[in-house]
Amino acid sequence: MEKFFFFAICLFMAPLSWADQPTPPVIPIPSGDEALPPPPLDQNLATPVVVPVLPGGDKTAAETAPATTQPALPPPPPATPTPVPVKAVTAVPEAKAADTPTPRAEAPAPQAVASGAPISAGSLTAYFPVQEGAQWTYEYLKPATGQTAKGTYSVKCASAKQMPNGTVRAVFETDENGQATQDHYSLYDNKIEHMTGDGQTTTGDFVFKVPAAGGAAWVLTEKDGTVHKSKAAFGQAQVYQKTYPDCVVVTEKVLKGGKAANTVIYYYAKGIGLVAIEVYSPKMKLVQDKSVALTKGPNAE
């Protein structure tokens, strides 16, 4: 019975406790134009609030006077920075030197070369030295018919002169058995050409031409119809068990009446000059009593 009475009291008091709780107001959700926020407050229409001066305070009458309402001023424009003067730099081109014509080198005047002094005509004189006073001695490979001793002869560079255009003119003297003869040569443009005694070149009569990559070739026809076909190339020479590895080798084929007469091969060693002459018959057999070898000469020992 007591339990039932307690339960009834609880049921009676429950609505009263619930009624004490505040009910939250219902706020309608705006829609349409009502969803926009209210316009901003115009500060010009606001009434200033007068702050009362407390007794004994430090406020003055001016501070308690109503503030005069003035329209809001726009913020001052940002200060324009004062430009720092920059010194203009103008590129000044370098002064160009006036075009001065290069003076042409004057060709040296003709001059004789002192005895023993070398003279230059390009690579020609490497294989055909024209050192005034130099001398070479040659010996035949076999005595001539009716002789018991091998014949010899000597060649001497009697003179060498360099012309204004760089051409070198040289005279060589050959002495064989007491008989002296002279041969004149002109060295120019990688060619060595025979000359006459009065200084005229015999056109096409070359001692040799410095070979190019494919060699060098030329042809000479004499007045009697004899044809000399020559070609030059680099090679080596074997002279009396001595080898000269760097030579200009000139092979000359002589034809008379259209038939081979003989073949002559000349060997010019670098730094020495002519070191050997080989003469072959039409059947290419070495004619020893016509062929010669160097026995003494500059740089040949």
C-alpha positions in Angstrom: 0.0 0.0 0.0 2.8 2.3 0.8 4.5 1.5 -2.5 1.4 2.4 -4.4 1.0 5.7 -2.6 4.6 6.7 -3.3 4.3 5.9 -7.0 1.1 8.0 -7.3 2.9 11.0 -5.7 5.7 10.7 -8.2 3.3 10.7 -11.1 1.6 13.8 -9.7 4.8 15.8 -9.3 6.4 15.0 -12.6 4.3 17.5 -14.7 5.1 20.3 -12.3 8.9 19.8 -12.6 8.7 19.7 -16.3 6.7 22.9 -16.4 9.6 24.8 -14.7 11.9 24.2 -17.7 11.8 27.3 -20.1 10.6 26.6 -23.6 13.0 27.9 -26.2 11.5 30.5 -28.5 10.9 29.5 -32.1 12.8 31.8 -34.4 11.5 31.7 -37.9 14.1 31.2 -40.7 14.0 34.2 -43.1 13.5 33.6 -46.7 13.6 35.7 -49.8 14.4 39.4 -49.2 14.3 38.8 -45.5 17.4 36.6 -45.8 19.5 39.8 -46.4 21.4 41.3 -43.5 20.2 44.7 -42.2 21.8 47.8 -43.9 24.9 49.3 -42.1 24.3 52.0 -39.6 24.9 55.5 -41.0 27.3 57.0 -38.6 26.4 60.6 -39.6 22.9 60.1 -38.1 24.1 58.7 -34.8 23.5 60.9 -31.8 26.6 61.4 -29.7 26.4 60.1 -26.2 27.4 62.7 -23.6 29.6 61.3 -21.0 28.9 63.0 -17.6 31.8 64.5 -15.7 32.3 63.0 -12.4 32.9 65.4 -9.5 36.5 66.1 -8.8 37.4 64.6 -12.2 39.9 65.9 -14.6 37.4 66.3 -17.5 37.0 69.8 -19.0 34.0 71.4 -20.5 35.4 70.8 -23.9 35.6 67.2 -23.4 31.9 67.0 -22.3 30.7 69.1 -25.2 28.7 67.3 -27.7 30.9 66.2 -30.6 30.3 67.9 -33.9 29.3 65.4 -36.5 31.5 65.7 -39.7 31.3 63.5 -42.7 33.8 60.7 -42.8 36.8 61.6 -44.9 38.3 59.1 -47.2 41.6 57.7 -46.1 44.6 59.7 -47.4 46.2 58.2 -50.5 49.3 56.3 -49.9 52.4 58.4 -50.1 54.0 58.2 -53.5 57.6 57.2 -53.0 60.1 59.8 -54.2 62.0 58.3 -57.0 65.7 58.0 -56.4 67.5 59.5 -59.3 69.5 56.9 -61.1 72.4 57.9 -63.1 71.9 56.7 -66.7 74.8 54.7 -68.0 75.4 55.0 -71.7 77.5 52.3 -73.3 80.3 53.9 -75.0 81.7 51.8 -77.9 85.4 51.3 -77.8 87.2 53.5 -80.1 88.0 51.5 -83.2 91.5 51.9 -84.4 91.6 53.4 -87.9 92.2 50.8 -90.6 95.8 51.0 -91.3 96.9 49.2 -94.4 99.4 46.5 -93.7 102.6 47.4 -95.5 103.6 44.9 -98.0 106.8 43.2 -97.2 109.4 44.2 -99.7 111.2 41.4 -101.4 114.9 41.2 -100.6 117.2 42.5 -103.1 119.3 40.0 -105.1 122.2 38.9 -102.9 125.0 36.4 -103.1 125.1 33.9 -100.3 128.4 33.8 -98.4 130.4 30.7 -98.6 129.1 28.0 -96.3 125.8 29.8 -95.6 122.6 27.9 -96.5 119.9 29.5 -98.6 116.2 28.8 -98.6 113.7 28.2 -101.4 111.0 26.3 -99.5 111.2 22.6 -99.3 113.3 22.4 -102.5 116.6 23.0 -100.8 115.9 20.2 -98.3 116.5 17.7 -101.1 118.6 19.9 -103.4 120.9 21.9 -101.1 122.4 25.1 -102.6 124.9 25.9 -99.9 127.6 27.8 -101.6 131.0 26.0 -101.5 129.4 22.6 -100.7 130.9 19.7 -102.7 129.8 16.1 -103.5 131.9 13.2 -104.8 130.5 10.3 -106.9 131.8 7.0 -108.1 130.7 4.8 -111.0 129.5 1.4 -109.9 131.8 -0.3 -112.4 134.9 0.7 -114.4 134.2 1.8 -118.0 135.1 -0.4 -120.9 138.9 -0.7 -121.1 139.4 0.8 -117.6 140.6 -1.0 -114.5 139.5 1.6 -111.9 136.1 3.1 -111.3 135.7 6.6 -112.6 134.8 9.5 -110.2 133.7 13.0 -110.5 132.9 15.9 -108.1 130.1 18.5 -108.1 130.4 21.9 -106.3 127.9 24.6 -105.6 129.8 27.6 -107.1 127.2 30.3 -106.4 123.7 30.8 -105.1 121.6 34.0 -105.3 118.2 34.8 -104.0 116.1 37.0 -106.3 113.5 39.6 -105.2 110.6 37.3 -105.8 112.2 34.5 -103.6 113.5 32.5 -106.5 117.0 31.0 -105.9 119.4 30.8 -108.8 122.4 28.5 -108.3 125.4 27.4 -110.4 127.0 24.0 -110.0 130.3 23.0 -111.4 131.1 19.4 -112.3 134.7 18.3 -112.6 135.4 14.9 -114.3 138.9 13.9 -115.4 140.0 17.5 -115.3 137.1 18.7 -117.5 134.8 21.3 -115.8 131.3 22.0 -116.9 128.6 24.2 -115.4 124.9 23.7 -114.9 122.5 26.5 -114.0 119.4 26.0 -112.0 116.3 28.0 -110.9 114.5 27.0 -107.7 111.0 28.4 -107.4 107.4 27.3 -106.7 108.4 23.8 -105.6 110.2 23.1 -108.8 113.8 23.0 -109.9 114.4 23.9 -113.5 117.5 23.9 -115.7 118.6 27.3 -117.0 120.9 28.4 -119.9 124.2 30.2 -119.2 122.6 33.6 -120.0 120.0 33.1 -117.2 117.1 31.9 -119.4 115.1 28.9 -118.2 114.8 25.9 -120.5 111.0 25.5 -120.3 109.9 22.1 -119.0 113.4 20.8 -118.3 113.0 20.1 -114.6 115.4 18.4 -112.2 112.3 17.5 -110.2 109.1 18.8 -108.7 108.3 18.3 -105.1 105.7 15.5 -105.1 102.2 16.1 -103.9 100.0 13.3 -102.4 99.7 11.7 -105.8 103.2 12.4 -107.0 104.3 14.8 -109.7 104.8 14.2 -113.5 106.0 16.2 -116.5 107.2 15.6 -120.1 110.0 17.2 -122.1 110.4 16.8 -125.8 113.8 17.7 -127.4 114.2 19.3 -130.8 115.2 15.9 -132.3 112.0 14.3 -131.1 113.5 12.5 -128.1 110.8 12.4 -125.3 111.6 12.4 -121.6 108.7 11.3 -119.4 109.4 11.9 -115.8 107.6 11.4 -112.5 108.6 12.1 -108.9 107.5 10.4 -105.7 108.8 10.0 -102.2 110.8 6.9 -101.4 114.1 5.6 -100.1 117.5 4.8 -101.5 120.1 2.0 -100.9 123.6 3.2 -101.6 126.6 1.0 -100.7 124.9 -0.7 -97.8 123.6 2.6 -96.5 119.9 3.4 -96.5 118.4 6.9 -97.0 114.8 6.7 -95.9 113.5 10.1 -97.0 114.2 10.8 -100.7 112.6 12.4 -103.7 112.8 9.6 -106.3 112.6 10.8 -109.9 112.0 8.1 -112.6 112.8 9.3 -116.2 111.9 7.2 -119.2 113.6 8.2 -122.5 111.9 7.4 -125.8 113.5 7.8 -129.2 111.4 7.2 -132.3 108.6 6.1 -130.1 110.7 3.3 -128.6 112.2 3.0 -125.1 115.9 4.0 -125.1 116.6 3.7 -121.4 115.3 4.6 -117.9 117.2 6.7 -115.4 116.3 6.9 -111.7 117.6 9.8 -109.5 117.6 9.7 -105.7 117.7 13.0 -103.8 118.0 12.4 -100.0 116.7 15.0 -97.6 119.5 17.1 -96.1 122.1 15.7 -98.4 121.1 16.1 -102.1 121.7 13.6 -105.0 122.9 10.3 -103.6 122.6 8.0 -106.5 121.8 7.7 -110.3 120.7 4.3 -111.7 120.7 3.8 -115.5 118.7 0.9 -117.0 118.7 -0.5 -120.5 115.4 -0.8 -122.5 115.0 -4.3 -120.9 115.4 -2.7 -117.4 118.9 -4.1 -116.8 121.2 -2.0 -114.6 124.0 -0.4 -116.6 126.7 -0.2 -113.9 129.3 1.7 -115.7 126.8 4.5 -116.3 125.3 4.4 -112.8 126.9 6.3 -109.9 126.7 6.5 -106.1 127.6 9.2 -103.6 130.9 8.5 -101.7 131.3 11.9 -100.0 129.1 14.9 -99.3 127.6 17.2 -96.7 125.9 15.2 -94.0 126.6 11.9 -95.8 129.3 10.5 -93.6 
